[in-house]
Amino acid sequence: MEIKITGRNLEITENIKTYVDKKISRLSKHMPNIGEANVELADEKTKEPEERFVAQVTINFNGTLLRGEQRHKTLFASIDG
């Protein structure tokens, strides 16, 4: 499985890459034919501090696109969602 990680308004460090790889790789237990996963992490200027960090994941699973988004006040909590 190929995992692409991009960041908007934040730097993607090695620690963040490792954390995302670990979380996304766990999906292959339930969906073994994942072709690729695109992860976009963003630090947005919002009115609500609880929704500052956004993690969006798009997965290509046997030609079907699955997409999820989570917002939280910390980056790692948004990745966990």
PyMOL CGO cylinders between C-alpha atoms (Angstrom):
from pymol import cmd
from pymol.cgo import CYLINDER

trace = [
    CYLINDER, 0.00, 0.00, 0.00, 1.26, 3.44, -0.94, 0.3, 1, 1, 1, 1, 1, 1,
    CYLINDER, 1.26, 3.44, -0.94, 0.64, 6.23, 1.59, 0.3, 1, 1, 1, 1, 1, 1,
    CYLINDER, 0.64, 6.23, 1.59, 0.95, 9.86, 0.46, 0.3, 1, 1, 1, 1, 1, 1,
    CYLINDER, 0.95, 9.86, 0.46, 1.03, 12.49, 3.19, 0.3, 1, 1, 1, 1, 1, 1,
    CYLINDER, 1.03, 12.49, 3.19, 0.67, 16.19, 2.46, 0.3, 1, 1, 1, 1, 1, 1,
    CYLINDER, 0.67, 16.19, 2.46, 0.41, 19.17, 4.77, 0.3, 1, 1, 1, 1, 1, 1,
    CYLINDER, 0.41, 19.17, 4.77, -1.26, 22.55, 4.47, 0.3, 1, 1, 1, 1, 1, 1,
    CYLINDER, -1.26, 22.55, 4.47, 0.03, 25.31, 6.71, 0.3, 1, 1, 1, 1, 1, 1,
    CYLINDER, 0.03, 25.31, 6.71, 2.16, 22.85, 8.68, 0.3, 1, 1, 1, 1, 1, 1,
    CYLINDER, 2.16, 22.85, 8.68, 5.40, 20.96, 8.24, 0.3, 1, 1, 1, 1, 1, 1,
    CYLINDER, 5.40, 20.96, 8.24, 5.20, 17.18, 8.02, 0.3, 1, 1, 1, 1, 1, 1,
    CYLINDER, 5.20, 17.18, 8.02, 7.93, 15.91, 10.34, 0.3, 1, 1, 1, 1, 1, 1,
    CYLINDER, 7.93, 15.91, 10.34, 9.34, 12.41, 10.47, 0.3, 1, 1, 1, 1, 1, 1,
    CYLINDER, 9.34, 12.41, 10.47, 7.42, 11.84, 13.73, 0.3, 1, 1, 1, 1, 1, 1,
    CYLINDER, 7.42, 11.84, 13.73, 4.13, 12.73, 12.03, 0.3, 1, 1, 1, 1, 1, 1,
    CYLINDER, 4.13, 12.73, 12.03, 4.92, 10.51, 9.02, 0.3, 1, 1, 1, 1, 1, 1,
    CYLINDER, 4.92, 10.51, 9.02, 5.67, 7.55, 11.29, 0.3, 1, 1, 1, 1, 1, 1,
    CYLINDER, 5.67, 7.55, 11.29, 2.46, 8.09, 13.27, 0.3, 1, 1, 1, 1, 1, 1,
    CYLINDER, 2.46, 8.09, 13.27, 0.28, 8.32, 10.13, 0.3, 1, 1, 1, 1, 1, 1,
    CYLINDER, 0.28, 8.32, 10.13, 1.96, 5.27, 8.56, 0.3, 1, 1, 1, 1, 1, 1,
    CYLINDER, 1.96, 5.27, 8.56, 1.29, 3.25, 11.72, 0.3, 1, 1, 1, 1, 1, 1,
    CYLINDER, 1.29, 3.25, 11.72, -2.38, 4.26, 11.83, 0.3, 1, 1, 1, 1, 1, 1,
    CYLINDER, -2.38, 4.26, 11.83, -3.12, 3.78, 8.12, 0.3, 1, 1, 1, 1, 1, 1,
    CYLINDER, -3.12, 3.78, 8.12, -1.22, 0.47, 7.94, 0.3, 1, 1, 1, 1, 1, 1,
    CYLINDER, -1.22, 0.47, 7.94, -3.61, -0.95, 10.54, 0.3, 1, 1, 1, 1, 1, 1,
    CYLINDER, -3.61, -0.95, 10.54, -6.41, -0.68, 7.97, 0.3, 1, 1, 1, 1, 1, 1,
    CYLINDER, -6.41, -0.68, 7.97, -4.81, -3.36, 5.81, 0.3, 1, 1, 1, 1, 1, 1,
    CYLINDER, -4.81, -3.36, 5.81, -5.87, -5.96, 8.40, 0.3, 1, 1, 1, 1, 1, 1,
    CYLINDER, -5.87, -5.96, 8.40, -9.50, -5.27, 7.51, 0.3, 1, 1, 1, 1, 1, 1,
    CYLINDER, -9.50, -5.27, 7.51, -9.04, -4.20, 3.89, 0.3, 1, 1, 1, 1, 1, 1,
    CYLINDER, -9.04, -4.20, 3.89, -6.07, -6.11, 2.41, 0.3, 1, 1, 1, 1, 1, 1,
    CYLINDER, -6.07, -6.11, 2.41, -6.47, -4.75, -1.14, 0.3, 1, 1, 1, 1, 1, 1,
    CYLINDER, -6.47, -4.75, -1.14, -5.92, -1.04, -0.47, 0.3, 1, 1, 1, 1, 1, 1,
    CYLINDER, -5.92, -1.04, -0.47, -4.14, 0.45, -3.47, 0.3, 1, 1, 1, 1, 1, 1,
    CYLINDER, -4.14, 0.45, -3.47, -3.22, 3.82, -2.05, 0.3, 1, 1, 1, 1, 1, 1,
    CYLINDER, -3.22, 3.82, -2.05, -4.10, 6.16, 0.78, 0.3, 1, 1, 1, 1, 1, 1,
    CYLINDER, -4.10, 6.16, 0.78, -3.86, 9.94, 0.53, 0.3, 1, 1, 1, 1, 1, 1,
    CYLINDER, -3.86, 9.94, 0.53, -3.63, 11.76, 3.85, 0.3, 1, 1, 1, 1, 1, 1,
    CYLINDER, -3.63, 11.76, 3.85, -3.91, 15.54, 4.01, 0.3, 1, 1, 1, 1, 1, 1,
    CYLINDER, -3.91, 15.54, 4.01, -3.17, 17.28, 7.29, 0.3, 1, 1, 1, 1, 1, 1,
    CYLINDER, -3.17, 17.28, 7.29, -3.99, 20.94, 7.77, 0.3, 1, 1, 1, 1, 1, 1,
    CYLINDER, -3.99, 20.94, 7.77, -3.68, 23.67, 10.36, 0.3, 1, 1, 1, 1, 1, 1,
    CYLINDER, -3.68, 23.67, 10.36, -6.63, 25.97, 9.73, 0.3, 1, 1, 1, 1, 1, 1,
    CYLINDER, -6.63, 25.97, 9.73, -7.42, 29.33, 11.24, 0.3, 1, 1, 1, 1, 1, 1,
    CYLINDER, -7.42, 29.33, 11.24, -10.92, 28.73, 12.61, 0.3, 1, 1, 1, 1, 1, 1,
    CYLINDER, -10.92, 28.73, 12.61, -13.16, 30.48, 15.11, 0.3, 1, 1, 1, 1, 1, 1,
    CYLINDER, -13.16, 30.48, 15.11, -13.38, 27.28, 17.13, 0.3, 1, 1, 1, 1, 1, 1,
    CYLINDER, -13.38, 27.28, 17.13, -10.02, 26.15, 18.56, 0.3, 1, 1, 1, 1, 1, 1,
    CYLINDER, -10.02, 26.15, 18.56, -11.45, 22.63, 18.92, 0.3, 1, 1, 1, 1, 1, 1,
    CYLINDER, -11.45, 22.63, 18.92, -11.49, 22.35, 15.11, 0.3, 1, 1, 1, 1, 1, 1,
    CYLINDER, -11.49, 22.35, 15.11, -8.06, 23.80, 14.35, 0.3, 1, 1, 1, 1, 1, 1,
    CYLINDER, -8.06, 23.80, 14.35, -6.38, 20.67, 12.95, 0.3, 1, 1, 1, 1, 1, 1,
    CYLINDER, -6.38, 20.67, 12.95, -7.93, 18.67, 10.12, 0.3, 1, 1, 1, 1, 1, 1,
    CYLINDER, -7.93, 18.67, 10.12, -7.01, 15.18, 8.96, 0.3, 1, 1, 1, 1, 1, 1,
    CYLINDER, -7.01, 15.18, 8.96, -8.53, 14.01, 5.66, 0.3, 1, 1, 1, 1, 1, 1,
    CYLINDER, -8.53, 14.01, 5.66, -7.99, 10.49, 4.38, 0.3, 1, 1, 1, 1, 1, 1,
    CYLINDER, -7.99, 10.49, 4.38, -8.92, 9.19, 0.93, 0.3, 1, 1, 1, 1, 1, 1,
    CYLINDER, -8.92, 9.19, 0.93, -8.44, 5.46, 0.30, 0.3, 1, 1, 1, 1, 1, 1,
    CYLINDER, -8.44, 5.46, 0.30, -8.66, 3.61, -3.01, 0.3, 1, 1, 1, 1, 1, 1,
    CYLINDER, -8.66, 3.61, -3.01, -10.07, 0.18, -2.14, 0.3, 1, 1, 1, 1, 1, 1,
    CYLINDER, -10.07, 0.18, -2.14, -10.63, -2.04, -5.18, 0.3, 1, 1, 1, 1, 1, 1,
    CYLINDER, -10.63, -2.04, -5.18, -11.68, 0.95, -7.28, 0.3, 1, 1, 1, 1, 1, 1,
    CYLINDER, -11.68, 0.95, -7.28, -13.97, 2.37, -4.61, 0.3, 1, 1, 1, 1, 1, 1,
    CYLINDER, -13.97, 2.37, -4.61, -12.97, 5.66, -3.01, 0.3, 1, 1, 1, 1, 1, 1,
    CYLINDER, -12.97, 5.66, -3.01, -13.47, 5.92, 0.74, 0.3, 1, 1, 1, 1, 1, 1,
    CYLINDER, -13.47, 5.92, 0.74, -13.07, 9.31, 2.37, 0.3, 1, 1, 1, 1, 1, 1,
    CYLINDER, -13.07, 9.31, 2.37, -13.01, 10.49, 5.96, 0.3, 1, 1, 1, 1, 1, 1,
    CYLINDER, -13.01, 10.49, 5.96, -12.34, 13.77, 7.73, 0.3, 1, 1, 1, 1, 1, 1,
    CYLINDER, -12.34, 13.77, 7.73, -11.74, 14.57, 11.39, 0.3, 1, 1, 1, 1, 1, 1,
    CYLINDER, -11.74, 14.57, 11.39, -11.21, 17.91, 13.13, 0.3, 1, 1, 1, 1, 1, 1,
    CYLINDER, -11.21, 17.91, 13.13, -9.72, 18.40, 16.58, 0.3, 1, 1, 1, 1, 1, 1,
    CYLINDER, -9.72, 18.40, 16.58, -7.72, 20.85, 18.67, 0.3, 1, 1, 1, 1, 1, 1,
    CYLINDER, -7.72, 20.85, 18.67, -4.56, 18.70, 18.43, 0.3, 1, 1, 1, 1, 1, 1,
    CYLINDER, -4.56, 18.70, 18.43, -3.00, 17.23, 15.31, 0.3, 1, 1, 1, 1, 1, 1,
    CYLINDER, -3.00, 17.23, 15.31, -2.54, 13.71, 16.67, 0.3, 1, 1, 1, 1, 1, 1,
    CYLINDER, -2.54, 13.71, 16.67, -6.13, 13.56, 17.94, 0.3, 1, 1, 1, 1, 1, 1,
    CYLINDER, -6.13, 13.56, 17.94, -7.38, 14.51, 14.48, 0.3, 1, 1, 1, 1, 1, 1,
    CYLINDER, -7.38, 14.51, 14.48, -5.27, 11.70, 12.99, 0.3, 1, 1, 1, 1, 1, 1,
    CYLINDER, -5.27, 11.70, 12.99, -6.71, 9.24, 15.55, 0.3, 1, 1, 1, 1, 1, 1,
    CYLINDER, -6.71, 9.24, 15.55, -10.29, 10.16, 14.62, 0.3, 1, 1, 1, 1, 1, 1,
]
cmd.load_cgo(trace, "trace")
